[in-house]
């Protein structure tokens, strides 16, 4: 069966110049960051570029809180005004600045130092910064943090070797805790509904909620993606996906490594989960959240590096520097209008591409 293409379903495409390293969606605007250090803000309704900023790069992670977007880039943290792109302040840290989470009163940021001789991370740290750019404290960590979750102002970090397990930073002190899975944490996510979820290199998962830890069995393949909303879902390197909590309990399999999850538009107003996987090309799959049934699959020749979405729109960035924005109404209409083969003629495809580059159709 020939699958529809990501570009064919998009209502807007943009070239951001180099590999997409972060995406953030809010109030009809999309923030995109790149490996080369460019940060761009796009208005989705008409495709206009609102502002751009150029840093040394690479951009690594972002979070939005209040009127600002906070960006980690190279060894720096930037506070940028969401409306006009003005840089409010910049803080420089030691090592590569990796993960960021912003909330009431302060920001948590992790950093690491990579030793090229042994090809591993030798030092890790987490820094707390107030919303005016003043450092509150910095703590060294025993192992690099591969996940950062901020729940009610407390930072939860999933750790690599030698410590593994996780640590909590609150009231200006750091505490370490083991997990039943002795393998390193590779991914993590969390919220107030599900607590904090850690995925491990052996494919297992650990859930920390209300001070209690639940352990989920290992699957023999490293955890590569986790998503938390009402329930939670974990994806593995071998293509396995497991739904948990309020998502129900189900298992599904895709071809290739699971890369990203996001909530996004559905075909019929039901709740769906979007997943991207990579083997020789990218495959984007829509799942029924309650059952794990695959509703639709799309394809894309380049690797999808990031995705983010809501019920009305979903956005993708790839390693070739392309953005794809799919709006719910346009997406549904495209699928209805496509011929059964989902193949456009050369002239029709080229015309649609030009329209998407100009604005939405």
TIMARVEX-984108 format. One record per residue (C-alpha): residue in three letters; x, y, z. Coordinates in steps of 0.05 Angstrom, whole numbers, plus 5000, padded with zeros to 4 digits. Layout:
TIMARVEX-984108
ALAXYZ
...
//
This chain:
TIMARVEX-984108
UNK500050005000
UNK502750694981
UNK502551175041
UNK501051915037
UNK507152355044
UNK508252845100
UNK509353415051
UNK502953225013
UNK498853295077
UNK502153945101
UNK498654615094
UNK505154995105
UNK512554835094
UNK518655245110
UNK526255175101
UNK529955355166
UNK536955245138
UNK539654675179
UNK537554075221
UNK531654225267
UNK533754145340
UNK527654415377
UNK520254585366
UNK515454945411
UNK508155105397
UNK503855625431
UNK497756055416
UNK498155965341
UNK505656085337
UNK511355605324
UNK518455685351
UNK523755285314
UNK531255225330
UNK536854935289
UNK543654605295
UNK546855225264
UNK543955665319
UNK538056015286
UNK531656115325
UNK525356305285
UNK518156465304
UNK512656325253
UNK505356525254
UNK501555895233
UNK495256245206
UNK498856585148
UNK505856295150
UNK509256955164
UNK516156985198
UNK515157415260
UNK522357445283
UNK529157095278
UNK535357085322
UNK542156785305
UNK546656475357
UNK553056065350
UNK549255405358
UNK547354875366
UNK540655015397
UNK538854435444
UNK532354505482
UNK526955015499
UNK521155155545
UNK515855695547
UNK513556035611
UNK509656685616
UNK511757185562
UNK518556865549
UNK521556265514
UNK527855985547
UNK533055675500
UNK539255255514
UNK544655375462
UNK551855135463
UNK554155315534
UNK548855855545
UNK541755965568
UNK537656525536
UNK531256855557
UNK527657115495
UNK521357535491
UNK516057105457
UNK512657695422
UNK518558035388
UNK524657595397
UNK528458085441
UNK533857745483
UNK532457925556
UNK538657595585
UNK543957055573
UNK547356625625
UNK553756235608
UNK555055555642
UNK560655045641
UNK560154495589
UNK554554365540
UNK547754625564
UNK542654075550
UNK535654045581
UNK531254615607
UNK524754665646
UNK521655335666
UNK516355455720
UNK514055915775
UNK519956345799
UNK525755965767
UNK528655535712
UNK532254865717
UNK537854725667
UNK542454125660
UNK549554125630
UNK554853615615
UNK562053545593
UNK563953025540
UNK570752695539
UNK572552525467
UNK578352065488
UNK573851585524
UNK567651775483
UNK563151875543
UNK560452415589
UNK565052525648
UNK561453075686
UNK554353305696
UNK550953885732
UNK544254215743
UNK543354965752
UNK537555355781
UNK536556055752
UNK531256575770
UNK526956905717
UNK531457515717
UNK537657115698
UNK540857055767
UNK543856395788
UNK540656095850
UNK545055485855
UNK549054955817
UNK549754215836
UNK554453695806
UNK551053045789
UNK553952335791
UNK552552175718
UNK549552575662
UNK542152755666
UNK538352445607
UNK531652705631
UNK529253315669
UNK522253385697
UNK519753975738
UNK513853805782
UNK511454345830
UNK518254695829
UNK522254055845
UNK527253795793
UNK527453045779
UNK533452805739
UNK534252115708
UNK541651925709
UNK546651535667
UNK552351115695
UNK555651085744
UNK549951275790
UNK543851085747
UNK537251175785
UNK534951885795
UNK536252495838
UNK531653035866
UNK533653755877
UNK529354165925
UNK530554665980
UNK537654755953
UNK539854045966
UNK540853435921
UNK538652725940
UNK539952075902
UNK535251485897
UNK536050795865
UNK530950465819
UNK529449725811
UNK532049775740
UNK539549825749
UNK540650025676
UNK541650765659
UNK535851235647
UNK535451425573
UNK529051845569
UNK523952135616
UNK517652565622
UNK512352725673
UNK506753155699
UNK502253225760
UNK497552685735
UNK502652125721
UNK508452345765
UNK515352235735
UNK516751685684
UNK523751425670
UNK525450975610
UNK531650535615
UNK536850265568
UNK534149555579
UNK527249765555
UNK524049785624
UNK520450375655
UNK519850655725
UNK514051105749
UNK514951545810
UNK508351815837
UNK506452045907
UNK513151795933
UNK512051085908
UNK515850755851
UNK512450255803
UNK516849835757
UNK515049595688
UNK518548995657
UNK524449055610
UNK523648905536
UNK530848805516
UNK531349435473
UNK533050135497
UNK527550635512
UNK528051215462
UNK521751625472
UNK516551775527
UNK510352215526
UNK505952415585
UNK499152755581
UNK492852425611
UNK496451755606
UNK503351585583
UNK506751195528
UNK513750925518
UNK517350755453
UNK523450305443
UNK529250255395
UNK526349615365
UNK519749965345
UNK515449725403
UNK510550215435
UNK506750105500
UNK500850525525
UNK499950585600
UNK495750925653
UNK489551295628
UNK491551115557
UNK489650395574
UNK494549815570
UNK496449625500
UNK502449455456
UNK503949605384
UNK509849545337
UNK512649985282
UNK518549895236
UNK524850235261
UNK526850635322
UNK521351035357
UNK523651765355
UNK518052225379
UNK510952255406
UNK505852815405
UNK498452945412
UNK495653195345
UNK489553275301
UNK485152665290
UNK481252435230
UNK474452425265
UNK475052845329
UNK477352245372
UNK483652275415
UNK489752045377
UNK497151985388
UNK502352135334
UNK508951755332
UNK514951805287
UNK519751235274
UNK526151165233
UNK529350595195
UNK531150755123
UNK526051325120
UNK521351655170
UNK514451355183
UNK509251775218
UNK503551375250
UNK496951575282
UNK494451145340
UNK487851085375
UNK489851255446
UNK485050765479
UNK486750145438
UNK493550265406
UNK490550125337
UNK494250455280
UNK489350915243
UNK493951205189
UNK501151185167
UNK505051715128
UNK512151725102
UNK517852225095
UNK524652105064
UNK528652515114
UNK529252375189
UNK524152725233
UNK528153025289
UNK522553385327
UNK514953435329
UNK509853805372
UNK502453885368
UNK495554025395
UNK488453805376
UNK488454315319
UNK495454295290
UNK501753875289
UNK508754095268
UNK514853695245
UNK522153885235
UNK527153445199
UNK534653365196
UNK534853695127
UNK532254365155
UNK524954315134
UNK518754495174
UNK511954175160
UNK505554445191
UNK499054035187
UNK492654395207
UNK486753955226
UNK481654185174
UNK486654205116
UNK489653535137
UNK482753195138
UNK480853505071
UNK487353285039
UNK486252565059
UNK479052575033
UNK481152884967
UNK487152444953
UNK486251914901
UNK486551194929
UNK493851134910
UNK495651784946
UNK499951964885
UNK499952664855
UNK502152804784
UNK508753164776
UNK505453824756
UNK500253784812
UNK505553614864
UNK509954194843
UNK504154684845
UNK502054464915
UNK509254534939
UNK509655254915
UNK503055424949
UNK505455115015
UNK511855515011
UNK507856165002
UNK502456065056
UNK497055565076
UNK491955355024
//
